[in-house]
């Protein structure tokens, strides 16, 4: 195990501003590190957990929602700092993600790219006039006005 630990540590670079230990070797498309161990490709943060904290409990059934995840307090996929890792179920991990508002699709003004508030979207939905005139008034594209009026965009304002 010591040889594996030394090989693992050669692929880690501490980041002084965040305290993250960034994985410098192979990364998956989603940013999680990969570590090859005895012919098997493993997630680097899970290996870090086992090397520095201890075994990851497993369950007897193969239900995704019961298996233990190694979660990040820092939310940096390439981080392998054991101080930033904790165990939780898949549901715990998803709840942590949601509490931090990191899920992929945020509705309405919670979306970081939103240019409107829910109140403005509702005003647009109820507004009279051409789509272009409404778009010009709010500084948005005519297609956004059309999407709001057709309940294809901002549809949650009608719930």
Secondary structure, DSSP 8 states (H G I E B T S, - for coil): -HHHHHHHHTTEEE-TTT--EEE-S-B-TTS-BEEEETTEEEEHHHHHHHHHT------SS--TTTSEEEEESS--TTB--GGGEEEEEHHHHHHHHHHTT-SS---GGGSTT--S-HHHHHHHHH--S-HHHHHHHHTS-HHHHHHHHTTSSSGGGG-
